[in-house]
Amino acid sequence: MKKILLTSLVASAFALSAQAADANALVTHTEMGYIQTDGNTKTKTFNLDAKAKKAWDKHVGTLKIDGQYAQNDDIETKNKYIIEANYDYMISTKFSFNYLAGYKSDRYAGFAYQTYTGPGAKYQAVKTDNHNLSVDGNILYSSDKSYVTKDTNNYSSYRVQAIYAWQIVENLKFSQEASLRGSFENTDNYFAYSKTALTSKISDIFSAGVSYKVDYVNKPLAPKNTDSTLTFNLIMDY
């Protein structure tokens, strides 16, 4: 009886250790799309949307990279990328304090760069087997530099964001991400972003997906307010 009890305790300890290791494992998500044409038309289009997440007990670090590049007859027509790093300290399973740092470059929207950084909080509003919804908000210090005039605008700002995921069936998932970042000092100066995606599992690691992204600038430095991107991607989760 004692041997059975001891064996059970050892097995339970190993199981808990494995669960903790899984919870703290590095998790990555990568979406890639590439199109190249030659002949009567010569184009290149590349899309990358990648995310890495690592947890250490109550600490969670996340790094996101989102970029698009395009050429038409060897002439660059699109060059945009965003890098965001986020640190979360979990207060409970639903609530955490965080710190956000972001860098965005989009010369065809008129910005040499945009940087923003500051503290905030995140709340897991819904978490079920099929539905997940998280909302977060940050108070930021921002700096925007014009690609044309080289002028820099420094200001205090905010960002609010909501991320929703719906597991429709076992191999089909819908997701929606929306955020709004704006200036406290000038309410006309704001930026909105939306990503709508549908993904289908091919294997344990690979999926195929389609996503539609909308990047809106209320006071653009370029002729148009809205930049939209429709992509078909190969997705890898590991």
C-alpha positions, 0 to 999 in steps of 0.5 A: 500500500505504501509503495502504491501511495509513493508511486502515485505521489511521484507520478503526480509530481511528474504530471504537475511538473510536465504541466508547468513546463508546457505552460512555460513553453515557447509558443510561436505562430507564423503566417507567410505569403509570397507571390512572384510573377515573370513575363509580361508582368514582373511582380514580387509580394511578400507577407510575414505575420509572426508571434512568439510567446514565452511564460515564466510563471506569472511573467509573460513576454510576447514579440510580434512582427508584421510586415509587407513588401512589394515590387512591380517591375523592380520598383518598390511599391510597398514597404511596411513593418511593425514590431511590438514587444509586450510584457505581462504580469499576471495578477489572476487568470483573467487580469494582468498588468502589462508594458507595451513597446512598438515600432512602425515604419511605413514610408508610403503612408508618409511615416519614416517611423512611429514609436510608442511605449507605456504601461497598461492592463489586460483583461480576459473577458471570455475564455471557453472551449470555443470562444476567447475575447481579451481586451487591453489598454495602454497609456503611451508616449509616442513619436512620429517622424515624417518620411518627407519633411523629417519633422518629428511629433512627440505626444502622449497617447493611448491604445485600446485593443480587443482580440476575439477568436472563435473555434467554429469546428475542430479544424476551422477558426475565425479571429478578429483583432481591432485596435485604436491608437490616438493622441490625448492632445489632438483627438484628430490624430489617431490610427485604427487597425483591424485584422480579420482571419479564417484558418483551417488546420492541415496538420498538427503544425500547419494551417492554411489561412486567409486574412484581411487587414485594414490600416487607417490613418485619420490625418495621413501624410500620404494621399489616402487614409486607408491601406488594406491587405488581403493575403492567403498564407501558410501558417505554422504553429509550434 
